[in-house]
Amino acid sequence: MAYTEDSRWRNRSEFIQGRDQILQFLKRKWAKEFDYRLIKEVWAYTDSRIAVRFQYEWHDNAGNFFRSHGNENWEFSETGLMQRREASINDVPIQEGDRLFTWGDGPRPENFPGLTELGL
């Protein structure tokens, strides 16, 4: 419900339109990316647009670990719902022992360092 009915997304090379397609996309994503840990930082903002940089760590069902690096641009409607999202993301294989996002389940704790503090 955070997106307009006709919200448009580009995620990597996939083009998605509307809440139903967004929901299906997120279900597919979360069915293959396990122990997902995400850190985002605002890069810039103005009026109804925000740019963020992010990294997240996860593993697949075969036990392969990754750190995904990306940038997102968001545009919001007058009602505050996201109407457009553009995401460019690259996955880098890592070893499990190289994970940096080490908090437990749930959101990142407030005292856990951000990307800049981690040198990323």
C-alpha positions in Angstrom: 0.0 0.0 0.0 3.1 2.3 0.0 2.9 2.5 -3.9 0.5 4.1 -6.2 -1.8 1.7 -8.1 0.1 2.3 -11.3 3.6 2.6 -9.7 6.4 1.9 -12.2 9.6 0.1 -11.1 12.8 -0.8 -12.9 14.8 -3.3 -10.9 18.0 -4.3 -12.7 16.8 -5.3 -16.1 13.2 -6.0 -15.0 10.4 -3.5 -15.7 7.4 -3.7 -13.3 4.2 -1.8 -13.3 1.4 -1.7 -10.7 1.0 -3.0 -7.1 0.2 -6.5 -8.2 3.4 -6.9 -10.2 5.4 -5.3 -7.4 4.0 -7.8 -4.9 4.8 -10.7 -7.2 8.4 -9.4 -7.8 9.0 -9.0 -4.0 7.7 -12.5 -3.4 10.1 -13.9 -6.0 13.0 -11.9 -4.6 12.4 -12.9 -1.0 12.0 -16.6 -2.0 15.6 -16.6 -3.2 17.5 -14.1 -1.0 17.9 -15.4 2.6 19.2 -13.7 5.7 18.8 -10.4 4.0 20.5 -7.5 5.7 20.2 -4.0 4.2 21.8 -0.6 4.8 20.7 2.5 2.9 21.9 6.0 2.9 20.2 9.1 1.4 22.4 10.5 -1.4 20.2 13.4 -2.4 16.7 14.7 -2.3 14.5 17.5 -3.6 10.7 18.1 -3.7 9.2 14.6 -4.5 12.4 12.7 -5.4 15.0 10.9 -3.3 18.2 9.2 -4.4 19.8 6.5 -2.1 22.8 4.3 -2.2 22.6 0.9 -0.6 24.2 -2.4 0.0 22.7 -5.6 1.2 24.0 -9.0 2.1 22.2 -12.3 1.6 22.7 -15.9 0.5 20.9 -18.2 -1.9 19.6 -21.7 -1.1 22.9 -23.3 -2.2 24.8 -21.3 0.5 26.4 -18.8 -1.8 26.8 -15.4 -0.1 26.6 -12.0 -1.9 26.9 -8.3 -1.2 24.7 -6.4 -3.5 25.6 -2.8 -4.2 23.2 -0.3 -5.7 21.5 3.0 -6.2 17.8 3.8 -6.2 15.9 6.8 -7.4 12.4 7.2 -5.9 9.6 9.6 -7.0 6.6 10.2 -4.8 3.0 11.3 -5.7 1.3 14.3 -4.2 -0.3 11.8 -1.7 3.1 10.6 -0.6 3.0 7.2 -2.2 5.9 5.9 -4.3 5.0 6.3 -8.0 8.4 5.4 -9.5 11.5 3.5 -8.5 14.6 3.0 -10.6 17.2 0.6 -9.2 20.6 -0.4 -10.5 22.2 -3.3 -8.6 25.3 -5.4 -8.8 25.9 -8.6 -6.9 29.4 -9.4 -5.7 30.1 -13.0 -4.4 31.6 -13.0 -0.8 32.5 -15.6 1.7 30.2 -16.1 4.7 33.0 -14.9 7.0 33.3 -11.6 5.0 29.8 -10.5 5.9 29.8 -7.1 7.6 26.1 -6.7 8.3 26.0 -9.0 11.4 23.0 -7.9 13.5 20.4 -10.5 14.3 16.9 -10.8 12.8 14.9 -7.6 12.2 15.8 -4.1 11.3 19.4 -2.7 11.6 19.9 -1.5 15.2 20.2 2.3 15.6 23.8 1.9 16.9 25.0 -0.3 14.1 27.3 1.6 11.7 26.1 2.8 8.3 27.8 2.4 5.0 30.0 5.4 5.4 31.1 4.3 8.9 31.9 0.8 7.5 34.0 2.3 4.8 31.7 1.1 2.0 
